[in-house]
Amino acid sequence: MPRDYTSGNIWKALIILAVPMMGEMMMEAVFSLVDIYWLSKVSKDAVAAVGVTESVISLIYALAIGISSGATALVARRIGEKNPEKAGLAATQAIIATLIVSIAVGVLGSYFASDILTLMGGEEEMVKVGTPYTRIMMATNIVIMFLFVLNGVFRGAGNAMIAMFALGFANIINLILDPLFIFGYGPFPEMGVEGAAIATSIGRGFGVVFQLIILFGGYSSIKINLNQFKWRPKIMRSLVKISSGGTMQYLIGSASWIIMIKFIAEFGTEAIAGYTYAVRIIIFTILPAWGLSNAASTLVGQNLGANKPDRAEKSVWMTCALNVGFLLIVSLLFYFFATELISFFDKDPLIVGEGTKALKIFSLGYVAYAFGMVISSAFNGAGDTRTPTIMNFICFWVIEIPLAYFLVFHLDFQTSGVYWSIVFAELILALIALYLFKKGNWKKVKV
């Protein structure tokens, strides 16, 4: 029997959803840390190449998260209405959309891999080292897309534990294969950066297989079958409407990070490497916080489907309280132990200095991040992906990028200008989100 999140104790519902969702996102963060740990033993160019590639891959994450947002909102609303059959139909449309998008991205991204790194300002050696990694990650983007989207389906259905297990399984494979493929232990060839991409893609692929077995086998609240895989215009229109807003929302944010790393690239490979380490460490805690935020998304969607908007709103405020507490503790740890954390990956004083500076400045904005991410997820869960999209455009493109440019190139803040502009933009985003959430228009969205 699927668990009912539209009645009973909200704290209990939140914890039951949040713990596996945080675990799921923690597993996603482990992918980044494992890769960067082993590649730090290869060269600084390898680390920088992965950092630049990841900023571009974040565009794929944006597409995946956008479709995932649409799938979560539609599935959660149908589950809240006690209609699992229609929830299954929404899931199949999400799978069809993911397949179409990932094939297009794979063909274009793998063909232009070298050009992408050059365009991002990479030095000649870094482009040479990183091109195979970028090509493989682009060609196999389908496993990234499906991991995100299918987990979005499970989250919408309230089956957060399945999503966590899928990524956990994928991580185990990646943990085993990464050193084997990178350094060529045993019968495996030594492939360096290219090996990291292959190991990660194989690991994610195993995770997708696990998801599909669960989904087709009827081991979750949703069961799908091949007969449901038909083009259903009405459902697809709803999915595209919600997902396009979600995709634009994350594309805006991801594209702004690409501009940020181009600014940082002006200061050399060491700056990019230090920034990459700091971001990977931040992702390790930001993603679990996003997992907690996803619990709010599911609760909002299901409770609006059950016609309980006040319960949906209360769920969001409770999630905000938990997220603020979690990220406040993390920010203190990052601020006081930044050097030790960066030094774990690299001993180069220039790289450690850059990474420490980035980590300390970023940690000062953690409380603002806590509010912004929860409320944005709440809007998405309600099917209102337009509001977070507008917020992101204002904060990241109208405020963050011009401010970073001014601080870096006119006030000579150097890379610190990038980091401070990100913190300031996230603070403004949190304030706007709080104001719009209190207005309550999100309660009236129909999906």
C-alpha positions as CSV (number, residue, x, y, z in Angstrom):
1,M,0.0,0.0,0.0
2,P,1.4,3.4,-0.9
3,R,1.8,5.8,2.0
4,D,-0.7,8.7,2.3
5,Y,1.1,12.1,2.7
6,T,-2.1,14.1,2.6
7,S,-3.2,13.3,6.2
8,G,-1.7,12.6,9.6
9,N,1.4,14.2,11.2
10,I,3.2,16.6,8.8
11,W,6.5,16.2,10.6
12,K,6.4,12.5,10.3
13,A,5.5,12.7,6.6
14,L,8.3,15.2,6.0
15,I,10.9,13.1,7.7
16,I,9.8,9.9,5.9
17,L,10.2,11.7,2.6
18,A,13.2,13.9,3.4
19,V,15.6,11.3,4.8
20,P,15.7,9.1,1.6
21,M,15.6,12.2,-0.6
22,M,18.6,13.7,1.2
23,G,20.3,10.3,0.9
24,E,19.5,10.3,-2.9
25,M,21.1,13.6,-3.4
26,M,24.0,12.7,-1.2
27,M,24.6,9.8,-3.5
28,E,24.5,12.1,-6.5
29,A,27.2,14.3,-4.8
30,V,29.4,11.3,-4.2
31,F,29.7,10.8,-7.9
32,S,31.4,14.2,-8.1
33,L,33.7,13.8,-5.1
34,V,34.9,10.3,-6.1
35,D,35.8,11.4,-9.6
36,I,37.6,14.5,-8.5
37,Y,39.4,12.7,-5.7
38,W,41.0,10.2,-8.2
39,L,41.6,12.7,-10.9
40,S,43.4,15.0,-8.4
41,K,46.1,12.3,-8.5
42,V,46.4,12.6,-12.3
43,S,47.0,16.3,-12.9
44,K,45.7,19.8,-12.3
45,D,44.7,19.9,-16.0
46,A,42.5,16.8,-15.4
47,V,40.8,18.5,-12.5
48,A,40.3,21.8,-14.4
49,A,39.0,19.9,-17.5
50,V,36.4,18.1,-15.4
51,G,35.4,21.4,-13.7
52,V,34.8,23.1,-17.1
53,T,33.0,20.1,-18.5
54,E,30.8,19.9,-15.4
55,S,29.7,23.5,-15.9
56,V,28.6,22.6,-19.4
57,I,27.1,19.2,-18.3
58,S,25.0,21.3,-15.8
59,L,23.0,22.3,-18.9
60,I,22.1,18.7,-19.3
61,Y,21.2,18.6,-15.6
62,A,19.0,21.5,-16.3
63,L,17.1,19.7,-19.0
64,A,16.9,16.6,-16.8
65,I,15.7,18.5,-13.7
66,G,13.2,20.4,-15.8
67,I,11.6,17.2,-17.1
68,S,11.9,15.7,-13.7
69,S,10.0,18.7,-12.2
70,G,7.2,18.2,-14.6
71,A,7.1,14.5,-13.9
72,T,7.1,15.0,-10.1
73,A,4.3,17.6,-10.3
74,L,2.0,15.6,-12.5
75,V,2.6,12.3,-10.7
76,A,2.2,13.9,-7.2
77,R,-1.0,15.6,-8.2
78,R,-2.5,12.4,-9.7
79,I,-1.4,10.4,-6.6
80,G,-3.0,13.0,-4.4
81,E,-6.2,12.6,-6.4
82,K,-5.9,8.8,-5.7
83,N,-5.5,8.0,-9.4
84,P,-2.4,5.9,-9.9
85,E,-3.3,4.9,-13.4
86,K,-3.1,8.5,-14.7
87,A,0.1,8.9,-12.6
88,G,1.6,6.0,-14.7
89,L,0.5,7.6,-17.9
90,A,2.3,10.8,-16.8
91,A,5.4,8.7,-16.1
92,T,5.5,7.2,-19.6
93,Q,5.2,10.6,-21.3
94,A,8.2,11.8,-19.2
95,I,10.2,8.7,-20.4
96,I,9.3,9.5,-24.1
97,A,10.3,13.2,-23.7
98,T,13.6,12.2,-22.0
99,L,14.5,9.8,-24.8
100,I,14.0,12.4,-27.5
101,V,15.9,15.1,-25.7
102,S,18.9,13.0,-24.6
103,I,19.5,11.6,-28.2
104,A,19.6,15.2,-29.6
105,V,22.0,16.4,-26.8
106,G,24.2,13.3,-27.2
107,V,24.7,13.8,-30.9
108,L,25.5,17.5,-30.8
109,G,27.5,17.5,-27.5
110,S,29.8,14.6,-28.5
111,Y,30.5,16.2,-31.9
112,F,31.4,19.6,-30.5
113,A,33.3,18.4,-27.4
114,S,36.6,20.0,-28.1
115,D,34.9,23.3,-29.3
116,I,33.0,23.4,-26.0
117,L,36.1,23.3,-23.9
118,T,37.9,25.9,-26.1
119,L,34.8,28.2,-26.0
120,M,34.9,28.0,-22.2
121,G,38.4,29.5,-22.1
122,G,40.4,26.3,-21.5
123,E,44.1,26.3,-22.1
124,E,45.5,24.1,-24.9
125,E,46.7,21.3,-22.6
126,M,43.5,21.3,-20.6
127,V,41.4,21.0,-23.8
128,K,43.6,18.2,-25.0
129,V,43.2,16.3,-21.8
130,G,39.5,17.0,-21.3
131,T,38.1,16.4,-24.8
132,P,37.7,12.6,-24.4
133,Y,36.0,13.1,-21.0
134,T,33.6,15.7,-22.4
135,R,32.8,13.6,-25.5
136,I,31.9,10.5,-23.4
137,M,29.8,12.5,-20.9
138,M,27.9,14.1,-23.7
139,A,27.4,10.9,-25.6
140,T,26.1,9.0,-22.6
141,N,24.0,11.9,-21.2
142,I,20.9,9.6,-21.6
143,V,21.8,7.8,-18.3
144,I,22.1,11.2,-16.5
145,M,18.7,12.2,-17.9
146,F,17.0,9.0,-17.0
147,L,18.4,8.9,-13.5
148,F,17.0,12.3,-12.7
149,V,13.6,11.9,-14.5
150,L,12.8,8.4,-13.2
151,N,13.7,9.5,-9.7
152,G,11.4,12.5,-10.2
153,V,8.6,10.0,-11.0
154,F,9.4,8.0,-7.8
155,R,9.5,11.2,-5.7
156,G,6.2,12.4,-7.0
157,A,4.7,9.0,-6.1
158,G,6.2,9.3,-2.6
159,N,8.6,6.4,-3.2
160,A,11.7,8.4,-2.2
161,M,13.5,5.3,-0.9
162,I,13.6,3.7,-4.3
163,A,15.2,6.8,-5.7
164,M,17.9,6.7,-3.1
165,F,18.6,3.0,-3.7
166,A,18.9,3.6,-7.4
167,L,21.7,6.2,-6.9
168,G,23.3,4.1,-4.2
169,F,23.6,1.2,-6.5
170,A,25.0,3.4,-9.3
171,N,27.6,4.8,-6.8
172,I,28.8,1.4,-5.8
173,I,29.6,0.5,-9.4
174,N,31.3,3.9,-9.9
175,L,33.4,3.5,-6.7
176,I,34.7,0.2,-7.9
177,L,35.3,1.1,-11.6
178,D,36.8,4.6,-11.2
179,P,40.3,3.7,-10.0
180,L,40.3,0.7,-12.3
181,F,39.7,2.7,-15.4
182,I,41.6,5.8,-14.5
183,F,44.9,4.0,-13.4
184,G,44.5,0.7,-15.3
185,Y,44.7,-1.7,-12.4
186,G,44.6,-5.4,-13.2
187,P,43.4,-6.2,-16.7
188,F,41.9,-2.7,-17.2
189,P,43.7,-0.2,-19.5
190,E,45.0,3.1,-18.0
191,M,42.6,5.8,-19.4
192,G,43.0,8.7,-17.1
193,V,40.3,11.4,-17.4
194,E,38.5,9.3,-20.1
195,G,38.3,6.4,-17.6
196,A,36.5,8.5,-15.1
197,A,33.8,9.3,-17.7
198,I,33.4,5.7,-18.6
199,A,33.2,4.5,-15.0
200,T,30.6,7.2,-14.2
201,S,28.5,6.4,-17.2
202,I,28.5,2.7,-16.5
203,G,27.6,3.3,-12.9
204,R,24.7,5.5,-13.8
205,G,23.6,3.0,-16.4
206,F,23.3,0.3,-13.8
207,G,21.2,2.8,-11.7
208,V,18.8,3.3,-14.6
209,V,18.4,-0.5,-15.1
210,F,17.5,-0.8,-11.4
211,Q,14.9,2.0,-11.8
212,L,13.3,0.4,-14.9
213,I,13.1,-3.0,-13.2
214,I,11.2,-1.4,-10.2
215,L,9.0,0.6,-12.5
216,F,8.0,-2.2,-14.9
217,G,7.9,-4.8,-12.2
218,G,5.2,-2.9,-10.1
219,Y,7.4,-2.6,-7.0
220,S,6.4,1.0,-6.4
221,S,3.2,3.1,-6.2
222,I,3.3,3.3,-10.0
223,K,3.3,0.4,-12.4
224,I,3.8,1.0,-16.1
225,N,3.7,-1.3,-19.1
226,L,4.5,-1.1,-22.8
227,N,0.9,-0.6,-23.8
228,Q,1.0,2.9,-22.1
229,F,3.8,4.1,-24.4
230,K,1.7,6.0,-26.8
231,W,1.9,9.7,-27.6
232,R,-0.8,11.3,-25.4
233,P,-1.1,14.9,-26.5
234,K,-3.0,16.2,-23.5
235,I,-0.6,14.8,-20.9
236,M,2.4,15.7,-23.0
237,R,1.2,19.3,-23.3
238,S,0.9,19.5,-19.5
239,L,4.3,17.9,-19.1
240,V,6.0,20.2,-21.6
241,K,4.3,23.3,-20.1
242,I,5.6,22.5,-16.6
243,S,8.9,21.0,-17.7
244,S,9.7,23.9,-20.0
245,G,9.4,26.3,-17.1
246,G,11.5,24.0,-15.0
247,T,14.1,23.6,-17.7
248,M,14.4,27.3,-18.3
249,Q,14.6,27.8,-14.6
250,Y,17.6,25.6,-14.3
251,L,19.1,26.5,-17.6
252,I,19.2,30.2,-16.5
253,G,21.0,29.2,-13.3
254,S,23.4,26.7,-15.1
255,A,24.2,29.1,-17.9
256,S,25.1,31.8,-15.3
257,W,27.6,29.3,-13.7
258,I,29.2,28.9,-17.2
259,I,29.7,32.6,-17.4
260,M,31.2,32.5,-13.8
261,I,33.7,29.9,-14.7
262,K,34.7,31.8,-17.8
263,F,35.5,34.8,-15.6
264,I,37.6,32.5,-13.3
265,A,39.4,31.0,-16.3
266,E,40.9,34.4,-16.9
267,F,43.1,33.7,-13.8
268,G,44.6,30.4,-15.0
269,T,44.3,26.6,-14.4
270,E,45.1,26.8,-10.7
271,A,42.1,29.2,-10.2
272,I,39.8,26.8,-12.1
273,A,41.1,23.8,-10.1
274,G,40.7,25.5,-6.7
275,Y,37.2,26.6,-7.7
276,T,36.3,23.1,-8.9
277,Y,37.3,21.5,-5.6
278,A,35.3,24.1,-3.6
279,V,32.2,23.6,-5.8
280,R,32.4,19.8,-5.5
281,I,32.6,20.0,-1.7
282,I,29.6,22.5,-1.8
283,I,27.6,20.2,-4.0
284,F,28.2,17.4,-1.4
285,T,26.0,19.4,1.0
286,I,23.8,21.5,-1.3
287,L,22.4,18.4,-3.0
288,P,21.2,16.8,0.2
289,A,19.6,20.2,1.0
290,W,17.9,20.0,-2.4
291,G,16.8,16.5,-1.4
292,L,15.1,18.0,1.6
293,S,13.6,20.6,-0.6
294,N,12.2,17.9,-2.9
295,A,10.2,16.6,0.1
296,A,8.4,19.9,0.1
297,S,7.7,19.6,-3.6
298,T,6.1,16.2,-3.2
299,L,4.1,17.3,-0.2
300,V,2.8,20.4,-2.0
301,G,1.9,18.4,-5.1
302,Q,0.0,15.6,-3.3
303,N,-1.8,18.0,-0.8
304,L,-2.9,20.3,-3.6
305,G,-4.2,17.2,-5.4
306,A,-6.1,16.3,-2.2
307,N,-7.4,19.9,-2.1
308,K,-5.5,20.7,1.1
309,P,-3.6,24.0,0.3
310,D,-3.1,25.0,4.0
311,R,-1.5,21.7,4.8
312,A,0.7,22.2,1.7
313,E,1.8,25.6,2.9
314,K,2.6,24.4,6.4
315,S,4.7,21.6,5.0
316,V,6.9,24.2,3.2
317,W,7.5,26.3,6.3
318,M,8.5,23.2,8.3
319,T,10.9,22.2,5.5
320,C,12.4,25.6,5.5
321,A,13.1,25.3,9.3
322,L,14.9,22.0,8.8
323,N,16.9,23.2,5.8
324,V,18.1,26.4,7.6
325,G,19.3,24.3,10.6
326,F,21.1,21.9,8.4
327,L,22.9,24.4,6.2
328,L,23.7,26.7,9.1
329,I,25.7,23.9,10.7
330,V,27.4,23.1,7.3
331,S,28.3,26.7,6.7
332,L,30.1,26.9,10.1
333,L,32.1,23.8,9.3
334,F,33.0,25.1,5.8
335,Y,34.1,28.5,7.1
336,F,36.4,27.2,9.8
337,F,37.8,24.1,8.1
338,A,37.9,25.3,4.5
339,T,41.7,24.9,4.2
340,E,41.7,21.4,5.6
341,L,38.9,20.3,3.2
342,I,40.6,21.6,0.1
343,S,44.0,20.2,1.2
344,F,42.4,16.7,1.3
345,F,42.3,16.8,-2.5
346,D,45.3,18.9,-3.4
347,K,48.5,20.2,-1.7
348,D,49.4,22.9,-4.3
349,P,49.4,26.2,-2.3
350,L,47.9,28.2,-5.1
351,I,45.0,25.8,-5.6
352,V,44.4,25.4,-1.9
353,G,44.4,29.2,-1.4
354,E,41.8,29.6,-4.2
355,G,39.6,26.8,-3.1
356,T,39.7,28.0,0.5
357,K,38.7,31.5,-0.5
358,A,35.8,30.2,-2.6
359,L,34.5,27.8,0.1
360,K,34.6,30.5,2.8
361,I,32.7,33.1,0.8
362,F,30.1,30.6,-0.5
363,S,29.5,29.4,3.1
364,L,28.3,32.9,4.1
365,G,25.3,32.5,1.8
366,Y,24.1,29.2,3.0
367,V,21.1,30.4,5.1
368,A,19.8,32.3,2.1
369,Y,20.3,29.2,-0.1
370,A,18.2,27.3,2.4
371,F,15.1,29.4,1.9
372,G,15.5,29.9,-1.8
373,M,15.8,26.3,-2.7
374,V,12.8,25.1,-0.6
375,I,10.4,27.7,-1.8
376,S,11.5,27.2,-5.4
377,S,10.8,23.5,-5.0
378,A,7.4,24.2,-3.5
379,F,6.5,26.3,-6.6
380,N,7.6,23.5,-8.8
381,G,5.6,20.9,-6.9
382,A,2.5,23.0,-7.3
383,G,3.2,23.1,-11.1
384,D,4.2,26.8,-11.0
385,T,7.6,26.6,-12.7
386,R,7.2,30.0,-14.2
387,T,7.7,31.9,-11.0
388,P,11.1,30.4,-10.1
389,T,12.2,30.9,-13.7
390,I,11.5,34.6,-13.5
391,M,13.2,34.8,-10.1
392,N,16.3,33.0,-11.5
393,F,16.5,35.3,-14.5
394,I,16.4,38.4,-12.4
395,C,18.8,37.2,-9.8
396,F,21.4,35.4,-11.9
397,W,21.3,37.4,-15.2
398,V,20.2,40.8,-14.2
399,I,22.1,40.9,-10.9
400,E,24.8,38.2,-10.6
401,I,26.5,38.3,-13.9
402,P,26.8,42.1,-14.3
403,L,27.9,42.4,-10.6
404,A,30.6,39.7,-11.1
405,Y,31.9,41.4,-14.2
406,F,32.0,44.8,-12.4
407,L,33.8,43.4,-9.3
408,V,36.2,41.2,-11.2
409,F,37.3,43.5,-14.0
410,H,36.6,47.1,-12.7
411,L,37.2,46.9,-9.0
412,D,39.9,44.3,-9.2
413,F,38.3,41.8,-6.8
414,Q,39.7,39.1,-9.1
415,T,38.0,35.7,-8.4
416,S,36.5,36.9,-5.1
417,G,34.2,39.1,-7.2
418,V,32.7,36.0,-8.7
419,Y,32.1,34.4,-5.3
420,W,30.6,37.5,-3.7
421,S,28.2,38.1,-6.6
422,I,26.9,34.6,-6.3
423,V,26.2,35.0,-2.6
424,F,24.5,38.4,-3.1
425,A,22.3,37.0,-5.9
426,E,21.2,34.0,-3.8
427,L,20.3,36.4,-1.0
428,I,18.1,38.5,-3.3
429,L,16.5,35.3,-4.7
430,A,15.6,34.1,-1.2
431,L,13.9,37.5,-0.3
432,I,11.9,37.5,-3.6
433,A,10.9,33.8,-3.0
434,L,9.6,34.5,0.5
435,Y,7.5,37.5,-0.7
436,L,5.9,35.6,-3.6
437,F,5.3,32.5,-1.5
438,K,3.4,34.5,1.1
439,K,1.1,35.9,-1.6
440,G,-0.2,32.4,-2.2
441,N,-0.9,32.4,-6.0
442,W,0.8,29.0,-6.3
443,K,-2.1,27.4,-4.5
444,K,-4.4,28.2,-7.5
445,V,-2.3,26.5,-10.2
446,K,-4.1,23.7,-12.2
447,V,-2.1,20.8,-13.7
